[in-house]
Amino acid sequence: MLTSFSRTTAAALLGLLAVAACSSTPQPKFQQELFETGASPYARNFNSSTTDACEAARRALLSQGYLTTMPRSDTVDGTKNFQPTGDTHVVVEFHVVCTPGEEASDTSIVYVNAVQNGFALKKSDTSASVGLSVLGSLSLPIRSNNDAMVKVSSETIPSGKFYDRFFGLVDHYLQTVVRTQPVTSSRIETSLLPMPVEAPAPVPAPAPSFAMPDAIDKAASAQPASGTAVAP
C-alpha cells in the first residue's frame, strides 16, 4: 500500500515527465522526408513527347491566370498573386520540368513543384530629434511610419489533390491541342549528269571570188596593141 509520501512523489514524477514531453523540440520537416520509390504526387507519366507535355503545362497555367516563362522547351515557370486580406499577400510559384519517359520514345514524365510565399504588411516607427540652438539643448522628436510588405513564410505545397487537378488539366490540353509531328525524311536519289558534248569547230567560209564580166573580157581582147595602126 502506497503511503501519502510515495503518492506525492509519483505524482511529481508524472508531472515532470509530462512537462518534459511538452517541452521537447518538434522534429524539423526536412527530417521527415522518406524518399520513397513509390508513386509521387509531384510527377506524372504522359503518352506524349517532352515538347508537347511542356506546351500543355504552359497552356494549363495560362488558363488559370499564371504568368509563365518558357526559356527552354522542357521547362515552364509560372507565378500567380493572391490577396487574402488587406495586410497579407501570397505568391504561388510553379516550376515544371519535362523529361523523356522510360518506356518508349513518345512518352514523357512531368515533374511539378509549387511554392507558396507569404507576405505581411509590417509597420515600423522611426524617430529623429532636431536640436534648436535658439532654445538651448531642446530637441523635438520627429516620428514617421513606414509600411512595407515583408516575406514571412515560404513553403512547398504538399497537397496531392492540388497537383492532381493540375495534371488533369495538362492531360486535357494534350488531348485537345494539336500535337507536333516530326517531319518524315524522304529518300533522296542521286544520278550522274551526262558528259557535256563538245560542239564541232566552225568551218571557215570560202573567200569570195570576183569574176570579170564577159563584156569587159571581150573589150580587152579586141583592143589593139599600143602603136599599131588600125586599117580603115
Kinemage of the C-alpha trace (Angstrom):
@kinemage 1
@onewidth
@group {chain A} dominant
@subgroup {mainchain}
@vectorlist {calphas} color= white
{ca met a 1} P 0.000 0.000 0.000
{ca leu a 2} L 1.376 3.387 -1.029
{ca thr a 3} L 1.892 5.983 1.652
{ca ser a 4} L 0.999 9.602 1.210
{ca phe a 5} L 4.659 10.455 0.629
{ca ser a 6} L 5.070 7.876 -2.169
{ca arg a 7} L 1.871 9.060 -3.806
{ca thr a 8} L 3.118 12.615 -3.776
{ca thr a 9} L 6.456 11.555 -5.233
{ca ala a 10} L 4.800 9.537 -8.012
{ca ala a 11} L 2.545 12.448 -8.901
{ca ala a 12} L 5.525 14.775 -9.052
{ca leu a 13} L 7.408 12.390 -11.324
{ca leu a 14} L 4.439 12.100 -13.659
{ca gly a 15} L 4.188 15.855 -13.780
{ca leu a 16} L 7.853 16.195 -14.637
{ca leu a 17} L 7.514 13.638 -17.412
{ca ala a 18} L 4.520 15.472 -18.837
{ca val a 19} L 6.390 18.785 -18.782
{ca ala a 20} L 9.425 17.198 -20.452
{ca ala a 21} L 7.238 15.697 -23.158
{ca cys a 22} L 5.549 19.016 -23.849
{ca ser a 23} L 8.829 20.925 -23.916
{ca ser a 24} L 10.563 18.544 -26.360
{ca thr a 25} L 11.657 20.178 -29.619
{ca pro a 26} L 9.462 19.142 -32.604
{ca gln a 27} L 11.196 17.285 -35.420
{ca pro a 28} L 12.014 19.500 -38.421
{ca lys a 29} L 10.046 18.917 -41.581
{ca phe a 30} L 13.067 18.032 -43.713
{ca gln a 31} L 13.884 15.150 -41.374
{ca gln a 32} L 10.504 13.607 -42.206
{ca glu a 33} L 11.430 13.149 -45.872
{ca leu a 34} L 11.222 9.432 -46.704
{ca phe a 35} L 12.475 9.492 -50.343
{ca glu a 36} L 10.327 6.505 -51.209
{ca thr a 37} L 10.354 4.844 -54.621
{ca gly a 38} L 6.571 4.650 -54.897
{ca ala a 39} L 4.177 6.979 -56.663
{ca ser a 40} L 4.958 10.667 -56.171
{ca pro a 41} L 2.355 13.449 -56.122
{ca tyr a 42} L 4.877 15.681 -57.896
{ca ala a 43} L 5.282 13.520 -61.059
{ca arg a 44} L 3.024 12.070 -63.723
{ca asn a 45} L 3.581 9.968 -66.887
{ca phe a 46} L 2.114 11.049 -70.230
{ca asn a 47} L 1.977 9.416 -73.651
{ca ser a 48} L 3.456 12.396 -75.452
{ca ser a 49} L 6.775 13.972 -76.242
{ca thr a 50} L 8.506 16.308 -73.800
{ca thr a 51} L 7.810 19.293 -76.067
{ca asp a 52} L 4.083 18.563 -76.204
{ca ala a 53} L 3.893 17.880 -72.454
{ca cys a 54} L 5.541 21.179 -71.527
{ca glu a 55} L 3.391 23.071 -74.017
{ca ala a 56} L 0.274 21.556 -72.429
{ca ala a 57} L 1.599 22.519 -68.959
{ca arg a 58} L 2.152 26.090 -70.166
{ca arg a 59} L -1.393 26.288 -71.536
{ca ala a 60} L -2.774 24.840 -68.301
{ca leu a 61} L -1.066 27.537 -66.221
{ca leu a 62} L -2.052 30.312 -68.638
{ca ser a 63} L -5.688 29.244 -68.483
{ca gln a 64} L -5.661 29.726 -64.693
{ca gly a 65} L -4.161 33.227 -64.724
{ca tyr a 66} L -0.486 32.385 -64.180
{ca leu a 67} L 2.265 34.455 -65.750
{ca thr a 68} L 4.516 31.949 -67.495
{ca thr a 69} L 8.018 31.966 -68.887
{ca met a 70} L 9.411 29.218 -71.089
{ca pro a 71} L 13.137 29.791 -71.671
{ca arg a 72} L 13.544 26.179 -72.807
{ca ser a 73} L 11.263 23.644 -74.451
{ca asp a 74} L 11.457 21.294 -71.424
{ca thr a 75} L 10.924 23.831 -68.602
{ca val a 76} L 7.988 26.058 -67.647
{ca asp a 77} L 7.881 28.608 -64.809
{ca gly a 78} L 4.736 30.417 -63.673
{ca thr a 79} L 3.638 32.819 -60.923
{ca lys a 80} L 0.284 33.999 -59.618
{ca asn a 81} L -0.554 36.601 -56.943
{ca phe a 82} L -3.254 36.307 -54.283
{ca gln a 83} L -4.514 38.886 -51.768
{ca pro a 84} L -6.378 37.059 -48.944
{ca thr a 85} L -6.647 40.185 -46.773
{ca gly a 86} L -5.594 43.786 -46.922
{ca asp a 87} L -2.473 43.127 -44.867
{ca thr a 88} L -1.373 39.798 -46.390
{ca his a 89} L -0.132 38.802 -49.821
{ca val a 90} L 0.526 35.322 -51.266
{ca val a 91} L 2.571 34.415 -54.345
{ca val a 92} L 2.408 30.882 -55.789
{ca glu a 93} L 5.373 29.892 -57.953
{ca phe a 94} L 5.141 26.917 -60.324
{ca his a 95} L 8.166 25.104 -61.705
{ca val a 96} L 7.577 22.364 -64.308
{ca val a 97} L 10.229 20.096 -65.849
{ca cys a 98} L 9.517 17.621 -68.679
{ca thr a 99} L 11.842 14.649 -69.180
{ca pro a 100} L 11.724 11.674 -71.588
{ca gly a 101} L 9.817 8.641 -70.392
{ca glu a 102} L 11.325 5.291 -69.562
{ca glu a 103} L 9.085 3.032 -71.695
{ca ala a 104} L 9.065 4.444 -75.224
{ca ser a 105} L 10.368 7.355 -77.220
{ca asp a 106} L 6.963 9.086 -77.378
{ca thr a 107} L 6.396 9.179 -73.585
{ca ser a 108} L 7.394 11.772 -71.014
{ca ile a 109} L 7.461 12.384 -67.270
{ca val a 110} L 6.286 15.770 -65.987
{ca tyr a 111} L 7.646 16.926 -62.625
{ca val a 112} L 5.996 19.880 -60.895
{ca asn a 113} L 6.803 21.877 -57.788
{ca ala a 114} L 4.702 24.721 -56.393
{ca val a 115} L 5.943 27.078 -53.668
{ca gln a 116} L 3.661 29.346 -51.644
{ca asn a 117} L 5.323 32.545 -50.423
{ca gly a 118} L 3.529 34.617 -47.768
{ca phe a 119} L 3.976 38.350 -47.247
{ca ala a 120} L 2.564 40.536 -44.466
{ca leu a 121} L 2.297 44.278 -44.028
{ca lys a 122} L 4.693 45.474 -41.352
{ca lys a 123} L 4.583 48.936 -39.836
{ca ser a 124} L 7.758 50.413 -38.429
{ca asp a 125} L 8.107 53.690 -36.497
{ca thr a 126} L 11.231 55.773 -36.969
{ca ser a 127} L 12.068 58.744 -34.784
{ca ala a 128} L 14.625 61.524 -35.017
{ca ser a 129} L 15.384 64.592 -32.903
{ca val a 130} L 16.117 68.104 -34.077
{ca gly a 131} L 18.073 70.448 -31.828
{ca leu a 132} L 17.175 74.115 -31.696
{ca ser a 133} L 20.140 76.329 -30.867
{ca val a 134} L 17.879 79.252 -30.045
{ca leu a 135} L 16.259 77.349 -27.187
{ca gly a 136} L 19.451 75.733 -25.958
{ca ser a 137} L 19.652 71.956 -25.926
{ca leu a 138} L 15.952 71.420 -26.545
{ca ser a 139} L 15.274 68.565 -29.034
{ca leu a 140} L 11.957 67.813 -30.707
{ca pro a 141} L 11.211 64.164 -31.701
{ca ile a 142} L 10.010 63.531 -35.257
{ca arg a 143} L 8.208 60.251 -35.946
{ca ser a 144} L 7.277 58.643 -39.247
{ca asn a 145} L 5.513 55.399 -40.105
{ca asn a 146} L 6.779 53.173 -42.917
{ca asp a 147} L 4.572 50.376 -44.266
{ca ala a 148} L 6.252 47.552 -46.204
{ca met a 149} L 5.393 44.026 -47.300
{ca val a 150} L 7.752 41.608 -45.575
{ca lys a 151} L 8.163 37.955 -46.519
{ca val a 152} L 7.025 35.892 -43.555
{ca ser a 153} L 6.712 32.346 -44.959
{ca ser a 154} L 7.767 30.103 -47.838
{ca glu a 155} L 6.632 26.502 -48.174
{ca thr a 156} L 6.306 23.883 -50.905
{ca ile a 157} L 2.665 22.953 -51.402
{ca pro a 158} L 2.402 19.262 -50.371
{ca ser a 159} L -1.254 18.646 -51.270
{ca gly a 160} L -1.680 15.714 -53.615
{ca lys a 161} L -5.136 16.861 -54.769
{ca phe a 162} L -3.677 20.227 -55.731
{ca tyr a 163} L -1.282 18.558 -58.186
{ca asp a 164} L -3.926 16.061 -59.335
{ca arg a 165} L -6.040 18.969 -60.595
{ca phe a 166} L -3.041 20.444 -62.388
{ca phe a 167} L -2.089 17.156 -64.081
{ca gly a 168} L -5.720 16.614 -65.075
{ca leu a 169} L -5.726 19.967 -66.856
{ca val a 170} L -2.426 19.135 -68.566
{ca asp a 171} L -3.924 15.881 -69.860
{ca his a 172} L -6.964 17.836 -71.110
{ca tyr a 173} L -4.762 20.082 -73.263
{ca leu a 174} L -2.772 17.100 -74.517
{ca gln a 175} L -5.994 15.548 -75.778
{ca thr a 176} L -7.429 18.708 -77.376
{ca val a 177} L -4.414 20.619 -78.717
{ca val a 178} L -2.844 19.511 -81.990
{ca arg a 179} L 0.461 17.848 -81.270
{ca thr a 180} L 3.657 18.429 -83.150
{ca gln a 181} L 4.546 15.831 -85.763
{ca pro a 182} L 8.103 15.002 -86.799
{ca val a 183} L 8.989 15.747 -90.404
{ca thr a 184} L 9.337 12.496 -92.345
{ca ser a 185} L 12.583 12.253 -94.245
{ca ser a 186} L 12.140 11.148 -97.888
{ca arg a 187} L 14.773 9.186 -99.767
{ca ile a 188} L 16.997 11.323 -101.924
{ca glu a 189} L 18.018 9.717 -105.211
{ca thr a 190} L 21.140 10.902 -106.970
{ca ser a 191} L 22.297 10.317 -110.556
{ca leu a 192} L 25.302 11.413 -112.549
{ca leu a 193} L 24.834 14.157 -115.086
{ca pro a 194} L 25.708 13.295 -118.736
{ca met a 195} L 29.074 14.430 -120.020
{ca pro a 196} L 28.877 17.668 -121.986
{ca val a 197} L 29.118 17.200 -125.794
{ca glu a 198} L 31.761 19.353 -127.470
{ca ala a 199} L 30.419 21.480 -130.296
{ca pro a 200} L 32.166 20.945 -133.680
{ca ala a 201} L 34.636 23.562 -134.772
{ca pro a 202} L 33.133 26.087 -137.211
{ca val a 203} L 34.098 25.573 -140.895
{ca pro a 204} L 35.664 28.749 -142.339
{ca ala a 205} L 33.684 30.262 -145.179
{ca pro a 206} L 35.385 30.275 -148.617
{ca ala a 207} L 36.889 33.552 -149.778
{ca pro a 208} L 34.686 35.364 -152.306
{ca ser a 209} L 35.900 35.215 -155.954
{ca phe a 210} L 35.412 38.225 -158.210
{ca ala a 211} L 34.811 37.153 -161.877
{ca met a 212} L 35.237 39.689 -164.721
{ca pro a 213} L 32.129 40.268 -166.823
{ca asp a 214} L 32.152 38.878 -170.361
{ca ala a 215} L 31.840 42.281 -171.969
{ca ile a 216} L 34.950 43.533 -170.269
{ca asp a 217} L 36.844 40.420 -171.284
{ca lys a 218} L 35.773 40.836 -174.915
{ca ala a 219} L 36.641 44.517 -174.974
{ca ala a 220} L 40.036 43.824 -173.547
{ca ser a 221} L 40.717 41.122 -176.135
{ca ala a 222} L 39.548 43.350 -179.067
{ca gln a 223} L 41.682 46.369 -178.159
{ca pro a 224} L 44.783 46.699 -180.394
{ca ala a 225} L 48.251 46.834 -179.106
{ca ser a 226} L 49.838 50.183 -178.421
{ca gly a 227} L 51.340 51.973 -181.575
{ca thr a 228} L 49.641 49.712 -184.129
{ca ala a 229} L 47.527 51.474 -186.709
{ca val a 230} L 44.161 50.201 -187.476
{ca ala a 231} L 43.186 49.968 -191.139
{ca pro a 232} L 40.118 51.890 -192.154
